[in-house]
Amino acid sequence: MLKGLSQIPMAARERKPILIDFDGVKFMTPDVLPLLCAKISKYNPFVSIWGTRPKDSTIDLMLRESGFYNLVGLEKATTDNSMLVTHQNTKVDNYLAKSIRQFTAERTFGDKDLKLRPLYRTMIECMANTGAHAAADKNPKENWWLSVYYDNNTGISSFAFCDTGVGIFKSTKLKSIYTFSRVLGIIKNSSILQKILDGKITSSTGLAYRGKGLPKIYSDYQANSIKNLHIAANDTFAGFDSGTFIDLKDELNGTFLYWEIHPK
């Protein structure tokens, strides 16, 4: 999927029309939807992008509710029991975070008043990080996308957040030794990411919002408050349940986070 997404800006620069064909897709997870919608929304003004519907009814429902069909000129169907919310904005949206928290509490735990503070905090930190990096790069119009998907079969709520900014490793104010070592290939971005999560490297702006950005999200994961955390940025992907840190062949322009809330 990442390879396909990386072809969108290339085609847009060359003014080539783009077809996103889901006709034969048999498996898809909801975490790709914010990335997909973000890319299409960013480049739709510059090049013609259209798409096809999948035959699989589950995937079709995901794409309908995500807004994908609207973005590629297909009719969007609505449902009475929407399980997916995809939202685009340029700033911290407290109201949205509270609404998603309530949605998750009601679906996963059957208690709409459950506070789920780690979930709320994670969403706010993601939004705030995007705003801070956009301001640092003098691009206040940078968008972020957030989705939540509730699985009726497992009771698990999964979340995906992405922005189309410069990404962690092009916006983080790295200490000179790390910058120098990275240029020489002595230290990889995956190692730098771990140091950021451990709080050993500060953010690009030094500004605090309600926590400490990625380190706070990571500490909530370590405390088992959020589960199955994944982070991708620039040329690095990290899956923390499996302890996987890999270098990506196709670079992601921006930052992507995925996590889950499980029923007790």
Stockholm file with secondary structure:
# STOCKHOLM 1.0

chainA/1-264         MLKGLSQIPMAARERKPILIDFDGVKFMTPDVLPLLCAKISKYNPFVSIWGTRPKDSTIDLMLRESGFYNLVGLEKATTDNSMLVTHQNTKVDNYLAKSIRQFTAERTFGDKDLKLRPLYRTMIECMANTGAHAAADKNPKENWWLSVYYDNNTGISSFAFCDTGVGIFKSTKLKSIYTFSRVLGIIKNSSILQKILDGKITSSTGLAYRGKGLPKIYSDYQANSIKNLHIAANDTFAGFDSGTFIDLKDELNGTFLYWEIHPK
#=GR chainA/1-264 SS CHHHHHHHHHHHHTTCCEEECCTTCCCCCTTHHHHHHHHHHHHTTTSCEEECCCSCHHHHHHHHHHTHHHHTTCCCCCCTTCCEEEEEESSCCHHHHHHHHHHHHHHHHSCTTCCCHHHHHHHHHHHHHHHHHHHHTTCTTCCEEEEEEECTTTCCEEEEEEECSSCHHHHSCCCHHHHHHHHHTSSCHHHHHHHHHTTSSCCSSCCCSSSCSHHHHHHHHHTTSSEEEEEEEEEEEEETTTTEEEEEEEEEEEEEEEEEECCC
#=GC SS_cons         CHHHHHHHHHHHHTTCCEEECCTTCCCCCTTHHHHHHHHHHHHTTTSCEEECCCSCHHHHHHHHHHTHHHHTTCCCCCCTTCCEEEEEESSCCHHHHHHHHHHHHHHHHSCTTCCCHHHHHHHHHHHHHHHHHHHHTTCTTCCEEEEEEECTTTCCEEEEEEECSSCHHHHSCCCHHHHHHHHHTSSCHHHHHHHHHTTSSCCSSCCCSSSCSHHHHHHHHHTTSSEEEEEEEEEEEEETTTTEEEEEEEEEEEEEEEEEECCC
//
